[in-house]
Amino acid sequence: LVLVLVITPSISLIAMLSQGAPLSLASRVATSLGQIGEFSFIVANVGKQVGVLGDDAMHVLVAVSMITISFAPFFPKLALPVCERIGRIPTFQWLTMPRIPFSTRQLSSEDLQEEPIEVSHNAIIIGFGPVGKTVARLLQENGLTPRIIEMNHESLSAIRQAGYKAILGDANHRETLRHAGIENCSTLILSASTIRGAEEVVRIARELNPTIQVIARSSYIRERSQLLNAGADTVFAGESEVAMALVEHILRDLGATPEQIDRERNRVRSEIFH
């Protein structure tokens, strides 16, 4: 039982951390491996048939399997708050940041350089996908200074070549948000709908800067209320935006006036969110 619940996850945790994974990801992977699955019953049965396992060993293996399978779903959930507590200890804050894997290229001096945090009317964008790129361009064209938080170190050079300031890190950690200048920022934009722990990001941002405007994006309407309750000011749900775009397209093809289109869009929005 100790081998399955302690030694195996510990080896996995060390391996993940040595490859540059942040503590939150490494701990979830490690805790998810703290079990021996249903296939172990088949292996144990075969082992007993060929004489490798005796009755006592068979009973121990079955008992360990049942215990670990029963508790396995709870371990990853417990990992996140533990990682948050560890991340608040200055000595261990480096563990919460993604680092370069040993098997890939080393970070360039450009990747490692520290950029001064400017106290100005600026914005932080989490994620640099198609939506993040568009938002960053619009902000820059209108005089705002966007900072991009990105977990993928391979994207850093592309972000900086585009003229933006980039922060390598996990937005779930308050130190990453602080380094990006959240306390002096006017707007936080969660541009991706698949940001892990988006609600926690919003809560931390609101705690560090109560006056910040938080704009978030979600895939589903049901996630909208959760983000709003966490402290987001505005949430754009993919489902609702697609529905309203379809309504506008159909009405425009039918010859509806702009006033009719606006009225129907408002009606659809009201029906979706109420």
N, C-alpha and C positions, 0 to 999 in steps of 0.2 A: 504493500500500500504506500509506503514511504517512497519507494522507487517511482511509482506512477504519479503520485501527487506532489512530490517535492523534487526529486532528482531530474526526471524528464523535463518538467517545465523550467527548471533552473538552467539546464543545458540549452533549451530552446531560447530562453530569455537572453542568455549571454551571447548566443550565436546571432540573434537578431540585433542586439545592441552593437556588437562588433561590426556588423554590416551597415551601420549607420541609421538604423530605424529609430524613431523617437520612442521614448519609454511607453507611451500609451499604446502604440501599435504592438511593440514587442511583448508587453504584458498580456494583451488580449490573445495574441498568437500562442504564447506560452501556456496560459491558463486553459485555452481550448484544447491543448494537447495533454492536459492532466487527466487522462482517462484511457482505458483500453476498451475499444468498441465491441459491438455485437459479434464481429468476426472472430473475437477471441474465443467464443463458445465453440465455434467450428474447429479452431486450431486445438483447443483443449481436448475436444472429443477425439480428433485424429491422434493427438499425442497419447491419449489413454489407450486407444486401439492398438497402436504400435508399441506400447509398453514404455514410452518415454516418461509419461506422467502417471503417478500412482493416484489412489483415491484421495489421499490427503491433499496432494498438490492440486488435484482437480477441484476439490471443494474450496481451497484458498483462492484459486484463480476465478472461480465463479463468483465468490463473495466480493473480491476486489472489483470485478467487472460491474457487479450490480451497484456497489457503493459509488464508484467513480462515474458511472453513467447517470446515476440519480442526481449527483451534485454538480456534474459538469456544466449544465446551463447557467448556474449561478456564479461560477468563478469569474467569467469575463465581465459580468456586471459589477462585481466587487472591485475589479482591477482599476476602473476609471477613477473613483474617488480616492483610492490609495495613491495613484499616480499624481493626482492633483495635489495631495498633501506633500508628497515628495518634491513636486515641482516648486513648492513655496519655500523650500529650504535652499538658500543661496548656493550651498556647496554642490547640490545635485541638479541645479537648474539646467546644466548643459545636457543632461539626459533627456530632457523633454523636447529638445530640438533635433530635427532630422540632420544627420551628418552624412558625409560622403562615404559610400561603401568602399571597402578596401579593394574590391574587384573591378572598380571602374576608374575613370580618370580622376585626378586630383583637382580640387577646386583651384581655379586661377586666382591671381591677386585681385582681379576685378570682382570675383565672387565673394572674396573674403573682406573686401574693403567696407569700412563702416561709413555710412552716410549721415551727416548731421541732421537732426530732427528740427525742422523749421516750425516756429510758432506762427502759423498763418491760417488763412481760410482754405483748408485743404480737405482731401477725402482719402479714405482707405478703401481699397477694393480687394475682396478676398476671392481669389481665383482669376485666371487669365485665359479663359476659354473664349469662344466667339462673343458671348455677351459681355464678358469682362473687357475684352479688347475694344468693343464698340463704346462702352461706357467710359473707359479711360480716354479714348480719343475725344469724345464729346466734352468731357470735363477739361481736358487740356486746352482744347480749342476755345473754351469759354473762361479761361483764366484761372482755373483751379489746378492744384498740384496733387495729382493722384499718387498714392503709394500702393504698390501691389504686394499682397502677402501670398506667397506661393510655396507649396511643399516640395515641388519637383525642382531639384537643383539644376536639371538640364534646361529648364525654361528661363533661368535667371538671365543668361546672356542675351536671349531673344527679347526679354522684357526691357533690359537696359539699352539694347540697340535701338529699340523703338522709342527711347527717350524718357522712360519712366523709371522711378526709383523702386527697387525691389527689395523685399524682406524674405529671407528663407526661413520658414518656420511653420508651426501648426497654430492656427488661429484659436484653437481651443485652450491655449495656454496664455495666461495673462501677461507673461513676460514677452511673448511674441507681439501681442497687441501694444504693450508699453513701448517696445522697441520701434514699432511702426509709428508711434506718436499719437496713440488713441486719446490721451488725456488733453491734447491740444488740437484735436481734429473736430471738424464740424459735421462730417458725414461719414457713415460706415455703410458700405454696399456689399451685400453677400450676393455675388453675381452668379454663382452656380447653385443649381437646385439640389445638388448631391453632396453638399458640404456636411461632413460628419460632425454631429453634435452642434448643429446650427443654433439650436435653442440656447445651449450653454455659451456659445460665442456671443449671442445677443445679451445674455444676462451679464457676462463678464464685462462687455463693452459698456453696458448701462451702469454697472457698478463703478467702473473706472472714470466714466464721463457721463454724468446724469443728463447733460444737456445735448448730447450728440443725437443727430438724426440717423436712425437706422432704417435702411431700405433692404428688404430681403426678397429672395426668390424661392419658390417652392414648386415641386412638381404637381402636387395634389391639393385640392381645395381643403381637405381635412387637416392639412399641415398648417394652414394659414392661421387658424385660431391659436395653435400652439406657439407659433412665432410671435403673434401679437401679444399673447399672455406673457411671453418671456421678455417683452419690452420693445419689440420692433414697432416703428411708426407706420410703415407701409409694407405690405406683402403682396407680391404679384405671383399668383398661382398659375401654373402652366395650363391647367384645364380650363380655367375661367377665361384666360386671355385668348385661347384658341376658339372657345365658344363665341366670344364677342367678335373676333376677327371673321369667323364664318358668317355670323349674322350681318356684319357690315358688308361683306362681299356679296352675299345673296341679295340684300336690299339694294345695293348699288346696281347690280345687274337688272333688278326689277324696276329701276328708275326712281327710287325713293329720293326725296330731297335730303340735304344735310341735316335739317331739323328732325325729320322722321328717323333718320339713322341714329342721331344722338339720343332721341327719345327711346328707341328700341334698345340701344346699348345700355342705357340707364336702367331700363326695365329688366333686361337680362341680368345685369349686375346685381340688381336688387333681389331677383329670384334666386340667384346662385348663392348669395351670401346671407340670406335670411330664411 
